[in-house]
């Protein structure tokens, strides 16, 4: 009887222990706590990735006008050219007495903020008194234009301008002025549209004397001033 009671007691104790083991909740260990913290940090880093809108906003800020590589630019100018001097076969002829009014347009593209490449045409009307049969002269220089610019600020940029082309005499008896055209100028852009420059231009052509019919090389140069608008 004592043995049976002992076995029954052992059985009851084991059953009670089994029930306790099944219903007990295990607490997390220290390692589990730290791992849980790391997972939270990783989840935060994943959630803080930039949204699509944020990515596009950053790229849009970079796409300003100064970051563009090529864009259109044109200008319209009026000016005045002084008479200058003429050289016949290396001999200075003296004052040409050809003060003239200038109207011109230049069209092209900006290649970065520091360079311009384009072309243009200039209409020049001069009153002269060194040719007996006609005291008026009309010229039409057609040229390629290259500029080097240095933007100091958004509203001011100085530049150097070089032109090379061909001059066409349009008036009666002015065909002798057909020949090489070149100019050099210094100027600046101010504000959004204002343009100003001054410089030196020269025309090189062959002049045929009506008496001797011998062609003579002539170089005519003069100082000019121009102002206008750019777009």
C-alpha positions in Angstrom: 0.0 0.0 0.0 2.8 2.3 0.8 4.3 1.7 -2.6 1.1 2.4 -4.4 0.6 5.7 -2.5 4.2 6.7 -3.4 3.7 6.0 -7.1 0.4 7.9 -7.0 2.0 10.9 -5.3 4.8 10.9 -7.9 2.3 10.8 -10.7 0.3 13.7 -9.4 3.5 15.8 -8.9 4.7 15.2 -12.4 1.3 16.1 -13.9 1.1 19.3 -11.9 4.7 20.2 -13.1 3.7 19.5 -16.7 0.8 21.9 -16.4 2.9 24.6 -15.0 5.5 24.2 -17.7 2.9 24.6 -20.5 1.3 27.7 -19.0 4.5 29.6 -18.2 5.5 32.6 -20.5 9.2 32.9 -21.1 10.7 36.3 -20.6 13.0 37.7 -23.3 16.7 37.4 -22.6 19.1 40.3 -22.7 20.3 39.2 -26.2 16.7 39.2 -27.4 16.2 42.7 -26.0 19.2 44.1 -27.9 18.3 42.3 -31.1 14.8 43.8 -30.9 16.4 47.3 -30.5 18.6 46.7 -33.6 15.6 45.6 -35.6 13.8 48.9 -34.6 16.8 50.9 -35.7 17.0 49.1 -39.0 13.2 49.6 -39.5 13.7 53.4 -38.9 16.5 53.6 -41.4 14.3 51.9 -44.0 11.4 54.2 -43.3 13.6 57.3 -43.6 14.5 56.7 -47.3 13.6 59.8 -49.5 10.3 59.8 -51.2 9.9 60.1 -54.9 8.8 63.7 -54.5 12.0 64.5 -52.5 14.2 63.0 -55.1 12.6 65.0 -57.9 12.8 68.2 -55.8 16.5 67.8 -55.4 17.0 67.3 -59.1 14.8 70.2 -60.0 16.9 72.5 -57.8 20.0 71.6 -59.8 18.2 72.2 -63.1 18.6 76.0 -63.0 19.4 78.1 -66.1 23.1 78.3 -65.3 23.3 74.5 -65.3 21.8 74.2 -68.8 24.5 73.4 -71.4 23.0 75.1 -74.5 20.2 77.7 -74.9 19.1 80.3 -77.5 20.2 83.9 -77.2 19.7 86.9 -79.5 20.3 90.6 -79.5 19.3 93.8 -81.4 21.6 96.8 -81.4 21.9 100.3 -82.7 25.2 102.2 -82.8 27.4 104.8 -84.2 30.7 104.4 -86.0 33.4 107.1 -86.3 35.1 107.8 -89.6 38.5 106.2 -88.8 41.4 106.0 -91.3 42.0 104.2 -94.6 45.3 102.6 -95.7 46.1 102.2 -99.4 48.8 99.6 -100.1 50.3 100.4 -96.7 50.1 104.2 -97.0 47.7 105.9 -94.7 45.1 107.9 -96.6 43.9 109.9 -93.6 40.4 110.6 -92.2 37.8 108.7 -94.3 35.1 111.1 -93.1 32.6 108.2 -93.0 30.8 108.6 -89.7 27.9 106.2 -89.9 24.8 104.9 -88.2 24.6 101.2 -87.4 21.6 98.8 -87.0 22.2 95.1 -86.4 21.0 91.8 -85.1 22.9 88.8 -83.8 21.4 85.4 -83.2 23.0 82.3 -81.7 23.3 80.0 -78.7 25.0 80.1 -75.3 27.2 77.1 -74.7 27.3 77.2 -70.9 27.2 80.6 -69.2 30.7 81.4 -70.5 30.5 81.2 -74.3 28.3 82.4 -77.1 28.4 81.2 -80.8 26.2 82.7 -83.5 26.0 85.0 -86.5 24.5 88.2 -87.6 24.0 91.0 -90.1 24.7 94.8 -89.7 23.3 97.6 -91.8 25.5 100.7 -91.9 24.6 104.0 -93.5 27.4 106.6 -93.9 27.6 110.1 -95.1 30.9 110.8 -96.8 32.6 113.5 -98.8 35.8 111.8 -100.0 34.3 110.3 -103.2 33.1 112.9 -105.8 30.3 111.0 -107.5 28.3 110.0 -104.4 28.3 111.3 -100.9 26.3 108.4 -99.3 27.4 104.9 -98.6 25.4 101.8 -97.5 27.3 98.7 -96.3 26.0 95.3 -95.1 28.5 93.2 -93.1 27.5 89.6 -92.7 29.5 87.8 -90.0 30.0 84.9 -87.5 30.3 86.0 -83.9 32.0 84.4 -80.9 31.9 85.7 -77.4 33.6 84.8 -74.1 31.6 85.9 -71.1 32.3 86.0 -67.4 29.1 86.2 -65.3 30.0 88.3 -62.2 26.4 88.1 -60.9 22.9 87.4 -62.1 22.5 91.0 -63.3 26.0 91.8 -64.7 28.4 89.9 -67.1 31.3 91.5 -69.1 32.4 89.9 -72.3 34.8 89.9 -75.2 33.4 89.7 -78.8 35.1 88.6 -82.0 33.5 88.8 -85.5 34.6 87.7 -88.9 32.7 87.9 -92.1 32.2 89.6 -95.4 31.2 93.3 -96.1 28.8 94.0 -99.0 28.4 97.5 -100.5 24.8 98.1 -101.3 24.6 101.7 -102.5 25.3 103.0 -106.0 29.0 102.8 -106.7 29.6 101.1 -103.4 30.5 97.6 -104.7 34.1 98.5 -104.3 33.6 98.1 -100.6 33.0 94.3 -100.9 35.6 92.5 -98.9 36.7 90.9 -95.6 35.1 92.2 -92.4 36.4 91.8 -88.9 35.8 93.4 -85.5 36.8 93.2 -81.9 34.7 94.6 -79.0 34.4 94.8 -75.2 31.0 95.0 -73.6 28.7 93.9 -70.9 25.2 92.7 -70.2 23.2 94.3 -67.4 20.0 93.3 -65.9 18.0 90.8 -68.0 18.1 92.5 -71.4 20.5 95.5 -71.6 23.6 95.2 -73.8 26.4 97.7 -74.4 29.8 97.3 -76.3 32.4 99.4 -78.0 35.3 98.3 -80.2 37.2 98.5 -83.5 36.1 97.1 -86.9 37.9 96.9 -90.2 37.0 96.2 -93.8 39.6 95.0 -96.3 38.8 95.2 -100.0 40.2 95.8 -103.5 39.6 99.3 -105.0 40.0 99.7 -108.8 41.0 103.2 -109.9 38.7 104.4 -112.7 41.6 106.0 -114.6 44.4 103.5 -114.3 42.1 100.5 -113.7 44.8 99.1 -111.3 43.3 97.4 -108.2 44.5 98.7 -104.9 44.2 96.9 -101.5 42.4 99.1 -99.0 42.0 98.7 -95.3 39.4 100.9 -93.6 39.1 100.8 -89.8 37.1 102.8 -87.3 35.9 102.9 -83.7 32.2 102.2 -82.8 29.8 102.3 -79.9 26.6 100.2 -79.7 23.8 99.6 -77.2 20.8 97.3 -77.5 18.6 94.5 -76.1 19.2 90.8 -75.7 16.7 88.0 -75.3 
